[in-house]
Amino acid sequence: MKNKPLIETNPHLKVPAKYRKALITNVASSTAVETGASVESIACILAESRKPLPVKKTGSSAR
């Protein structure tokens, strides 16, 4: 049986905009706990820092 990459099987990763937003929220939340800054301020910095890169699909798993 051929294994598909996670990017193709996980519905949360299929839409790059939703993935990027969830990633920013996750990183901002974790960073806020560590630094004491607000989640909103960190999320704004992360969202403005650069445009999202397209998700690269590879032929095989990285594992």
Backbone as a chain_set.jsonl record, in Angstrom:
{"seq": "MKNKPLIETNPHLKVPAKYRKALITNVASSTAVETGASVESIACILAESRKPLPVKKTGSSAR", "coords": {"N": [[0.838, -1.183, 0.0], [0.601, 2.169, -0.907], [1.799, 4.979, 0.769], [0.28, 8.079, 1.42], [1.285, 11.515, 1.498], [1.005, 13.539, 4.448], [-0.015, 16.086, 3.921], [-1.784, 15.654, 1.868], [-3.734, 14.048, 2.953], [-4.747, 15.096, 5.323], [-7.426, 17.064, 6.132], [-7.281, 19.598, 7.275], [-4.97, 20.725, 6.382], [-5.213, 21.083, 3.703], [-6.249, 23.489, 2.667], [-4.477, 26.228, 2.089], [-4.725, 28.895, 3.167], [-6.305, 28.606, 5.483], [-4.696, 26.864, 6.901], [-2.403, 28.462, 7.316], [-3.489, 30.508, 8.922], [-4.269, 29.059, 11.199], [-1.784, 28.11, 12.005], [-0.438, 30.503, 12.653], [-2.038, 31.376, 14.786], [-1.579, 29.313, 16.62], [1.224, 29.478, 17.067], [1.387, 32.117, 18.002], [-0.095, 31.954, 20.361], [1.422, 30.141, 21.92], [3.824, 31.589, 22.065], [2.968, 33.848, 23.432], [2.446, 32.822, 25.972], [5.023, 32.232, 26.792], [6.349, 34.738, 26.638], [4.738, 36.727, 27.702], [3.519, 38.69, 26.267], [0.653, 39.946, 24.42], [-1.604, 37.72, 22.73], [-2.848, 38.689, 20.446], [-1.175, 40.817, 19.612], [1.18, 39.481, 18.936], [0.229, 37.761, 16.947], [-0.453, 39.62, 14.98], [2.073, 40.617, 14.287], [3.267, 38.294, 13.265], [1.536, 37.732, 11.111], [1.938, 39.902, 9.439], [4.579, 39.677, 8.81], [5.442, 38.145, 6.563], [4.375, 37.003, 3.345], [2.305, 34.127, 2.927], [3.868, 31.094, 2.022], [3.487, 28.86, -0.729], [2.22, 25.598, -0.12], [4.32, 22.9, -0.276], [4.162, 19.999, -2.175], [5.417, 16.834, -1.92], [6.897, 13.942, -3.477], [7.327, 11.82, -1.807], [7.225, 10.731, 1.617], [8.777, 12.581, 4.267], [9.809, 11.133, 6.254]], "CA": [[0.0, 0.0, 0.0], [1.384, 3.388, -1.019], [1.431, 6.0, 1.759], [0.138, 9.445, 0.918], [1.803, 12.511, 2.439], [0.034, 14.121, 5.366], [-0.614, 17.255, 3.275], [-2.865, 15.2, 0.999], [-4.753, 13.3, 3.686], [-5.294, 15.88, 6.42], [-8.264, 18.135, 5.582], [-6.901, 20.894, 7.843], [-3.793, 21.225, 5.667], [-5.496, 21.198, 2.27], [-6.514, 24.885, 2.305], [-3.319, 26.961, 2.618], [-5.081, 30.073, 3.971], [-6.75, 28.127, 6.797], [-3.509, 26.307, 7.549], [-1.561, 29.584, 7.738], [-4.158, 31.188, 10.025], [-4.176, 28.181, 12.365], [-0.385, 28.088, 12.417], [-0.155, 31.786, 13.309], [-2.739, 31.362, 16.075], [-0.881, 28.373, 17.491], [2.534, 30.036, 17.43], [1.154, 33.324, 18.805], [-0.542, 31.532, 21.683], [2.573, 29.579, 22.626], [4.779, 32.665, 22.315], [2.385, 34.713, 24.46], [2.653, 32.176, 27.263], [6.443, 32.337, 27.137], [6.862, 36.113, 26.712], [3.836, 37.612, 28.431], [2.874, 39.616, 25.325], [-0.699, 39.506, 24.063], [-1.721, 36.847, 21.565], [-3.215, 39.526, 19.298], [-0.01, 41.573, 19.113], [2.1, 38.531, 18.301], [-0.41, 37.301, 15.712], [-0.321, 40.699, 13.985], [3.462, 40.636, 13.836], [3.487, 37.109, 12.43], [0.741, 37.83, 9.889], [2.508, 40.949, 8.6], [6.001, 39.457, 8.563], [5.668, 37.735, 5.188], [3.266, 36.35, 2.667], [2.413, 32.675, 3.069], [4.449, 30.357, 0.916], [2.645, 27.736, -1.125], [2.564, 24.337, 0.508], [5.013, 22.062, -1.252], [3.808, 18.59, -2.161], [6.548, 16.022, -2.343], [6.551, 12.616, -3.959], [7.429, 10.825, -0.751], [7.221, 11.238, 2.968], [10.083, 12.997, 4.742], [10.246, 10.18, 7.289]], "C": [[0.885, 1.25, 0.0], [0.876, 4.417, 0.001], [1.339, 7.353, 1.091], [0.73, 10.396, 1.949], [0.669, 13.106, 3.277], [-0.699, 15.305, 4.738], [-1.791, 16.873, 2.383], [-3.995, 14.517, 1.759], [-5.411, 14.097, 4.804], [-6.107, 17.048, 5.871], [-7.911, 19.523, 6.116], [-5.712, 21.516, 7.12], [-4.061, 21.485, 4.194], [-5.722, 22.631, 1.805], [-5.407, 25.746, 2.92], [-3.677, 28.163, 3.495], [-5.522, 29.664, 5.379], [-5.575, 27.574, 7.591], [-2.642, 27.419, 8.113], [-2.169, 30.295, 8.95], [-4.057, 30.358, 11.305], [-2.754, 28.126, 12.898], [-0.016, 29.365, 13.167], [-0.805, 31.832, 14.69], [-2.012, 30.473, 17.076], [0.443, 28.948, 17.971], [2.362, 31.267, 18.318], [0.746, 32.962, 20.23], [0.63, 30.993, 22.509], [3.586, 30.657, 22.989], [4.266, 33.598, 23.415], [2.582, 34.122, 25.856], [4.099, 32.359, 27.717], [6.9, 33.775, 27.382], [5.995, 37.053, 27.533], [3.176, 38.662, 27.545], [1.484, 39.087, 24.978], [-0.674, 38.657, 22.795], [-1.989, 37.685, 20.321], [-2.014, 40.272, 18.73], [0.986, 40.657, 18.404], [1.535, 38.046, 16.98], [-0.297, 38.36, 14.621], [1.091, 40.756, 13.423], [3.734, 39.463, 12.895], [2.749, 37.211, 11.093], [1.338, 38.848, 8.918], [3.936, 40.619, 8.148], [6.308, 38.97, 7.154], [4.431, 37.046, 4.632], [3.406, 34.844, 2.844], [2.996, 32.036, 1.811], [3.506, 29.229, 0.524], [3.137, 26.46, -0.46], [3.141, 23.416, -0.552], [4.563, 20.615, -1.082], [4.998, 17.803, -2.696], [6.052, 14.649, -2.788], [6.6, 11.552, -2.888], [7.456, 11.51, 0.605], [8.641, 11.6, 3.395], [10.631, 12.032, 5.785], [10.971, 9.024, 6.699]], "O": [[1.805, 1.368, 0.81], [-0.322, 4.688, 0.081], [2.202, 7.733, 0.3], [0.684, 10.117, 3.147], [-0.482, 13.158, 2.842], [-1.886, 15.503, 4.999], [-2.694, 17.68, 2.167], [-5.109, 14.422, 1.245], [-6.538, 13.789, 5.19], [-5.553, 17.931, 5.216], [-8.215, 20.525, 5.468], [-5.478, 22.718, 7.241], [-3.213, 22.054, 3.506], [-5.416, 22.958, 0.658], [-5.396, 25.97, 4.131], [-2.986, 28.421, 4.481], [-5.149, 30.311, 6.358], [-5.471, 27.788, 8.799], [-2.191, 27.338, 9.256], [-1.457, 30.642, 9.892], [-3.789, 30.901, 12.376], [-2.543, 28.099, 14.111], [0.646, 29.308, 14.203], [-0.185, 32.281, 15.654], [-1.851, 30.839, 18.24], [0.743, 28.902, 19.164], [3.109, 31.444, 19.28], [1.19, 33.593, 21.189], [0.795, 31.362, 23.672], [4.144, 30.647, 24.086], [5.047, 34.081, 24.235], [2.855, 34.851, 26.81], [4.359, 32.61, 28.894], [7.749, 34.011, 28.242], [6.481, 38.078, 28.011], [2.356, 39.444, 28.024], [1.181, 37.918, 25.215], [0.162, 38.85, 21.912], [-1.422, 37.424, 19.26], [-1.848, 40.354, 17.513], [1.562, 41.031, 17.383], [2.267, 37.929, 15.997], [-0.069, 38.026, 13.458], [1.279, 40.924, 12.218], [4.362, 39.632, 11.85], [3.286, 36.817, 10.058], [1.251, 38.668, 7.703], [4.44, 41.223, 7.201], [7.338, 39.344, 6.594], [3.568, 36.574, 5.373], [4.525, 34.336, 2.904], [2.65, 32.404, 0.688], [2.796, 28.697, 1.377], [4.338, 26.275, -0.265], [2.528, 23.182, -1.593], [4.581, 20.075, 0.024], [5.51, 18.076, -3.782], [4.919, 14.26, -2.502], [5.988, 10.494, -3.033], [7.683, 12.715, 0.71], [9.602, 10.988, 2.93], [11.802, 12.118, 6.154], [11.405, 8.132, 7.427]]}, "num_chains": 1, "name": "protein.A"}
